[in-house]
């Protein structure tokens, strides 16, 4: 048996031990936390359903490909392959949708191609910005995110540019 197999049971035992030492009803605290979690889930569900619906419509409409075809010649000049644009545009919205696009790029061009490597680096180094913002801000009922969205999108753009740069630097 490996040490990593014991981590979860040990954490569970430590929580129970801490509850006993503080003379807390651990089960009641657990039930109260679970009830709050369900309330949070119910509050977030409409936002998440709307987000997933929009992502499905965006992919099915072909809008990603149209935008990539229009902007591709410009991005090629700064070193971003046009084939990366659908992935870069979908990644801030959907982890599973962008993973599917990443898999399609790797299948089409190969895992050792520049495009396969850039897609892998981008997938691993960027975040599902809108999903994360809607989840975290929605859970605490924040409606004005101030600079969170522009800063996050700037980070996503930096991930795209650095992914292309890093692959070219490391793999020629």
LUMNU-662745 format. One record per residue (C-alpha): x, y, z; residue in three letters. Coordinates in Angstrom, 2 decimals, m for minus. Example, Ala and Ser with C-alpha at 12.3 -4.5 7.8 and 13.67 -1.06 7.14 Angstrom:
<sites>
+---------+---------+---------+-----+
|       x |       y |       z |   r |
+---------+---------+---------+-----+
|   12.30 |   m4.50 |    7.80 | Ala |
|   13.67 |   m1.06 |    7.14 | Ser |
+---------+---------+---------+-----+
</sites>
This chain:
<sites>
+---------+---------+---------+-----+
|       x |       y |       z |   r |
+---------+---------+---------+-----+
|    0.00 |    0.00 |    0.00 | Unk |
|    1.28 |    3.42 |   m0.97 | Unk |
|    1.27 |    6.49 |    1.25 | Unk |
|   m1.00 |    8.30 |   m1.20 | Unk |
|   m3.68 |    5.66 |   m0.60 | Unk |
|   m3.81 |    6.70 |    3.06 | Unk |
|   m4.13 |   10.47 |    2.61 | Unk |
|   m7.94 |   10.66 |    2.41 | Unk |
|   m8.58 |    8.29 |    5.34 | Unk |
|   m5.99 |   10.15 |    7.43 | Unk |
|   m7.58 |   13.56 |    6.67 | Unk |
|  m10.99 |   12.11 |    7.54 | Unk |
|   m9.62 |   10.75 |   10.83 | Unk |
|   m7.98 |   14.10 |   11.64 | Unk |
|  m11.29 |   15.91 |   11.08 | Unk |
|  m13.08 |   13.49 |   13.40 | Unk |
|  m10.32 |   13.80 |   16.00 | Unk |
|  m10.40 |   17.62 |   15.85 | Unk |
|  m14.18 |   17.53 |   16.29 | Unk |
|  m13.88 |   15.26 |   19.31 | Unk |
|  m11.18 |   17.43 |   20.88 | Unk |
|  m13.30 |   20.57 |   20.40 | Unk |
|  m16.39 |   18.69 |   21.64 | Unk |
|  m18.31 |   19.39 |   18.40 | Unk |
|  m21.06 |   17.27 |   16.90 | Unk |
|  m19.16 |   16.44 |   13.70 | Unk |
|  m22.12 |   14.75 |   12.00 | Unk |
|  m24.41 |   17.77 |   12.58 | Unk |
|  m21.72 |   20.10 |   11.26 | Unk |
|  m21.34 |   17.86 |    8.21 | Unk |
|  m25.11 |   17.85 |    7.58 | Unk |
|  m25.28 |   21.63 |    7.95 | Unk |
|  m22.41 |   22.08 |    5.47 | Unk |
|  m24.03 |   19.65 |    3.02 | Unk |
|  m27.30 |   21.59 |    3.19 | Unk |
|  m25.45 |   24.86 |    2.48 | Unk |
|  m23.69 |   23.15 |   m0.45 | Unk |
|  m27.00 |   22.07 |   m1.92 | Unk |
|  m28.39 |   25.60 |   m1.59 | Unk |
|  m25.32 |   26.97 |   m3.38 | Unk |
|  m25.72 |   24.38 |   m6.13 | Unk |
|  m29.35 |   25.33 |   m6.66 | Unk |
|  m28.42 |   29.01 |   m6.82 | Unk |
|  m25.67 |   28.32 |   m9.41 | Unk |
|  m27.57 |   25.84 |  m11.58 | Unk |
|  m29.36 |   28.38 |  m13.85 | Unk |
|  m26.08 |   30.16 |  m14.58 | Unk |
|  m24.29 |   26.93 |  m15.43 | Unk |
|  m27.15 |   25.64 |  m17.61 | Unk |
|  m27.17 |   28.94 |  m19.52 | Unk |
|  m23.39 |   28.84 |  m19.98 | Unk |
|  m23.44 |   25.25 |  m21.23 | Unk |
|  m26.30 |   26.03 |  m23.63 | Unk |
|  m24.41 |   28.99 |  m25.10 | Unk |
|  m21.28 |   26.88 |  m25.56 | Unk |
|  m23.25 |   24.18 |  m27.37 | Unk |
|  m24.84 |   26.76 |  m29.64 | Unk |
|  m21.47 |   28.40 |  m30.36 | Unk |
|  m19.88 |   25.11 |  m31.36 | Unk |
|  m22.86 |   23.88 |  m33.41 | Unk |
|  m23.28 |   27.17 |  m35.29 | Unk |
|  m19.80 |   27.13 |  m36.79 | Unk |
|  m19.13 |   30.62 |  m35.42 | Unk |
|  m15.74 |   29.57 |  m34.02 | Unk |
|  m14.57 |   28.45 |  m37.45 | Unk |
|  m15.91 |   31.60 |  m39.15 | Unk |
|  m14.12 |   33.83 |  m36.66 | Unk |
|  m10.93 |   31.79 |  m37.00 | Unk |
|  m11.02 |   32.10 |  m40.79 | Unk |
|  m11.52 |   35.86 |  m40.53 | Unk |
|   m8.85 |   36.54 |  m37.90 | Unk |
|   m6.41 |   33.75 |  m38.83 | Unk |
|   m4.31 |   35.72 |  m41.34 | Unk |
|   m3.68 |   38.40 |  m38.71 | Unk |
|   m2.73 |   35.97 |  m35.96 | Unk |
|   m0.36 |   34.08 |  m38.25 | Unk |
|    1.72 |   37.28 |  m38.45 | Unk |
|    2.30 |   37.27 |  m34.69 | Unk |
|    3.08 |   33.54 |  m34.58 | Unk |
|   m0.31 |   32.13 |  m33.58 | Unk |
|   m1.48 |   29.43 |  m36.02 | Unk |
|   m5.04 |   29.95 |  m37.26 | Unk |
|   m5.85 |   26.35 |  m36.28 | Unk |
|   m5.33 |   27.32 |  m32.61 | Unk |
|   m7.98 |   30.03 |  m32.62 | Unk |
|  m11.06 |   27.82 |  m32.06 | Unk |
|   m9.30 |   26.23 |  m29.08 | Unk |
|   m8.16 |   29.61 |  m27.74 | Unk |
|  m11.66 |   31.05 |  m28.12 | Unk |
|  m13.46 |   28.10 |  m26.53 | Unk |
|  m11.04 |   27.49 |  m23.66 | Unk |
|  m12.25 |   30.44 |  m21.51 | Unk |
|  m15.79 |   29.07 |  m21.71 | Unk |
|  m15.57 |   25.29 |  m21.52 | Unk |
|  m13.02 |   22.81 |  m20.28 | Unk |
|  m14.69 |   19.79 |  m21.85 | Unk |
|  m15.39 |   21.58 |  m25.14 | Unk |
|  m11.80 |   22.79 |  m25.40 | Unk |
|  m10.52 |   19.33 |  m24.47 | Unk |
|  m12.53 |   17.93 |  m27.36 | Unk |
|  m11.02 |   20.50 |  m29.74 | Unk |
|   m7.55 |   19.77 |  m28.38 | Unk |
|   m8.07 |   16.06 |  m29.01 | Unk |
|   m9.23 |   16.80 |  m32.56 | Unk |
|   m6.11 |   18.89 |  m33.22 | Unk |
|   m3.84 |   16.17 |  m31.85 | Unk |
|   m5.63 |   13.50 |  m33.89 | Unk |
|   m5.47 |   15.58 |  m37.09 | Unk |
|   m1.90 |   16.91 |  m36.82 | Unk |
|   m0.25 |   14.44 |  m34.43 | Unk |
|    0.94 |   14.79 |  m30.84 | Unk |
|    4.51 |   15.68 |  m31.88 | Unk |
|    3.51 |   18.40 |  m34.34 | Unk |
|    3.80 |   22.07 |  m33.44 | Unk |
|    0.00 |   22.35 |  m33.42 | Unk |
|   m0.38 |   19.30 |  m31.18 | Unk |
|    2.20 |   20.62 |  m28.75 | Unk |
|    0.78 |   24.16 |  m28.71 | Unk |
|   m2.72 |   22.77 |  m28.13 | Unk |
|   m1.46 |   20.63 |  m25.25 | Unk |
|    0.44 |   23.49 |  m23.61 | Unk |
|   m2.51 |   25.87 |  m24.03 | Unk |
|   m4.96 |   23.32 |  m22.64 | Unk |
|   m2.77 |   22.70 |  m19.62 | Unk |
|   m1.80 |   26.27 |  m18.85 | Unk |
|   m5.03 |   28.21 |  m19.30 | Unk |
|   m8.25 |   28.40 |  m17.32 | Unk |
|  m11.95 |   28.16 |  m18.08 | Unk |
|  m12.33 |   31.83 |  m17.23 | Unk |
|  m16.07 |   32.37 |  m17.59 | Unk |
|  m16.98 |   29.06 |  m15.97 | Unk |
|  m14.72 |   29.81 |  m13.01 | Unk |
|  m15.91 |   33.40 |  m12.63 | Unk |
|  m19.58 |   32.39 |  m12.86 | Unk |
|  m19.03 |   29.60 |  m10.35 | Unk |
|  m17.05 |   31.54 |   m7.76 | Unk |
|  m18.76 |   34.90 |   m8.05 | Unk |
|  m22.17 |   33.24 |   m8.41 | Unk |
|  m21.68 |   31.24 |   m5.23 | Unk |
|  m21.30 |   34.46 |   m3.23 | Unk |
|  m23.87 |   36.41 |   m5.29 | Unk |
|  m21.44 |   38.96 |   m6.72 | Unk |
|  m22.80 |   40.59 |   m9.87 | Unk |
|  m20.11 |   43.20 |  m10.51 | Unk |
|  m16.80 |   41.50 |  m11.18 | Unk |
|  m14.91 |   44.77 |  m11.82 | Unk |
|  m11.57 |   43.89 |  m13.37 | Unk |
|  m11.74 |   40.11 |  m12.97 | Unk |
|  m12.99 |   39.39 |  m16.51 | Unk |
|  m10.60 |   41.71 |  m18.41 | Unk |
|   m7.64 |   40.57 |  m16.29 | Unk |
|   m8.53 |   36.92 |  m16.78 | Unk |
|   m8.96 |   37.33 |  m20.52 | Unk |
|   m5.58 |   39.09 |  m20.67 | Unk |
|   m4.15 |   36.06 |  m18.88 | Unk |
|   m5.80 |   33.75 |  m21.42 | Unk |
|   m4.27 |   35.78 |  m24.27 | Unk |
|   m0.88 |   35.60 |  m22.55 | Unk |
|   m1.29 |   31.80 |  m22.28 | Unk |
|   m1.97 |   31.57 |  m26.01 | Unk |
|    1.02 |   33.70 |  m26.97 | Unk |
|    3.35 |   32.02 |  m24.49 | Unk |
|    2.21 |   28.55 |  m25.55 | Unk |
|    3.15 |   29.30 |  m29.16 | Unk |
|    6.40 |   30.94 |  m28.10 | Unk |
|    7.42 |   28.16 |  m25.67 | Unk |
|    6.79 |   25.35 |  m28.18 | Unk |
|    8.77 |   27.13 |  m30.86 | Unk |
|   11.58 |   27.93 |  m28.41 | Unk |
|   11.83 |   24.41 |  m27.02 | Unk |
|   11.10 |   22.36 |  m30.13 | Unk |
|   12.30 |   24.65 |  m32.90 | Unk |
+---------+---------+---------+-----+
</sites>
